[in-house]
Amino acid sequence: MSLDNLHKKITQSMCHFYDQKIPHKYFQIHKTKSDFKGDYTLIVFPFLSFSKKDLEATAIEMGNVLQEIEEISSFNIVKGFLNFNLSDLFFFSLLEKSFKTKNFGFSSLQNQSQTTLVEFSSPNTNKPLHLGHIRNNLLGFSISNIFKACGHNVKMVQVINDRGIHICKSMLAWLKYGDGKTPKTENQKGDFFVGQYYILFEKKLKEEQEKMKNKNDIPNILREAQEMLIKWEEKDPEVLKLWNKMNSWVYEGMDLTYKKLGISFDKNYYESNTYLDGKRIVQNHLKKNTFFTKKDGSVWIDLNEFNLDEKLLLRSDGTAVYMTQDIGTAFCRFEDFSFDKMIYVTGNEQNYHFQTLFKILEKLGCEWSVNCSHLSYGMVDLPSGKMKSREGTIVDADDLISKMRQDSRNLIKKSNKFDDFSEEEVQDLSRIIGDGALKYFILKVDAKKNMLFNPKESIDFNGNTGPFIQYTHARIISILRKRNNFEPSFNSFDSIHQLEKDLIKIIIDFPNCIQLCKNSLNPSFLANYVYHLAKTYNKFYQKVPILDGSKNEKFRLTISKKVSLVIMRGMNLLGIDVPNRM
């Protein structure tokens, strides 16, 4: 018996009692709130039209009908809510089903017929990845894992923004002030090395602007960068050589950061290629009158029918804008993968951009445009304030990851619980805890909300944190280690404890939670689900004896083992490792 089967029994019983075919939407069944007695609650109000009686009389007769179902042991009524208790046998069957279901919580689909593309990260080649990129990458990676768990064939992709005036700024600054230095000579990661020259350019530009008498004039250094961009578009050999060299430095550095985050991509797209595809598509559809040309020669599309205004696609000088590149990239991806769904992971400041992109694709006749969606997320800042890349106040991803690992190491070294750990084990555990603290703290927040990342708060072993969940998992493994190779038991010799019920109810919600994350494009539901499970288990551990040698020991060990498996799988979907010893 499963909850779905119980739901069907309740539906059939009510339809039979009222002798009517009652729509599925009328059966609103939820977990009973902790303030009330009961396991699940059925809302009575929708049934008044069938009973033709008042609320109390309807609730009583419905409760009597439910109690005839063998899995339901009792009921109580609180106003318009019918709370009912399930039998111990029913909970035993739920635990057994969850334990014996292969890859519990994950889809059993083997053919992976749905191909889903997830675009995330999409960095610029003029600076290293920063804290904002970390949130982007963690959201993109976790939602990819969640879709995989739901049976989708997932491809993780990124478009690298490797062209434009911002790239030329760092190139020009290196030419003027670099003195032939390289990442190797300075012993620096390539992306960090190049990013310093972008900051230097902005500093020199500001200095020049402050000295200028006519503020409307273009500063010389900016004019030089614009001239370099023109040469790049004209494929000047020297400029292209410099561009390739500095980009290669950045790619090497970024790859190291992705490795630290445990992330890799199935395919990289480059703006330097896809903007040309976009220009060709725009030119072709200009002939079909999908777009129109203004007097200055610029190319636009009219989206007023969608309340989205007119959108520029090619400037008057023929150069492309970001939208042009995104059009070209979308076409390339559909040609490469024939995807069923495409998810773009970007900050919420680009909400309008993607609304516009999807409507442009629709106007271009792309039937698949309706399957494109935007995982929009809020900004992330530190207690010290907002980050600004031009001013060099950005928190580099590598620095933050290193800090979290070092803070974790300091905590481990201060504790006497790890005296028997080798240096290699301490190093590995520092990485697992530090990375887990960072990833969990970011992913537990609703993706749509702005957030403040507090490193000190994130690494606490108490409260809603990654280390708390990791410690709970390690605690369970320690318990199981003391009864190695025990035989699972799916029934208790005494009445089932309320906390045992609570754990089983949370466990069987795991598949629904994964589906909820998929449908909402929001991994925070899974993060908080795992925390709720870990928190409930710790209450269970404190109040219910487990290793007491009683007849119920195997049953409680069985629950413990299932909790550890769900914690591990849930955290792994979020891209977080869990240690077996802490």
Secondary structure, DSSP 4 states (H G I P E B T S, - for coil): --HHHHHHHHHHHHHHHHTS---GGG--EEEPPTTSS-SEEEE-GGGHHHH-S-HHHHHHHHHHHHTTSTTEEEEEEETTEEEEEEPHHHHHHHHHHHHHSTTTTS---SS---EEEEE----BTTS--BHHHHHHHHHHHHHHHHHHHTT-EEEEEEEEB--SHHHHHHHHHHHHH-TT--HHHHT--HHHHHHHHHHHHHHHHHHHHHH-SSTTSPPHHHHHHHHHHHHHHTT-HHHHHHHHHHHHHHHHHHHHHHHHHT---SEEEEHHHHHHHHHHHHHHHHTTTSSEE-TTS-EEEE-GGGT--EEEEE-TTS-B-HHHHHHHHHHHHHHHH--SEEEEEEEGGGHHHHHHHHHHHHHTT-GGGGGEEEEEE--EEBTTB---TTTT---BHHHHHHHHHHHHHHHHHH-GGGTT--HHHHHHHHHHHHHHHHHHHHHTS-TTS-EE--HHHHT-SSSSSHHHHHHHHHHHHHHHHTTTTPPP----SSPPPHHHHHHHHHHTTHHHHHHHHHHHT-THHHHHHHHHHHHHHHHHHHHS-SSS-STTHHHHHHHHHHHHHHHHHHHHHTT----S--
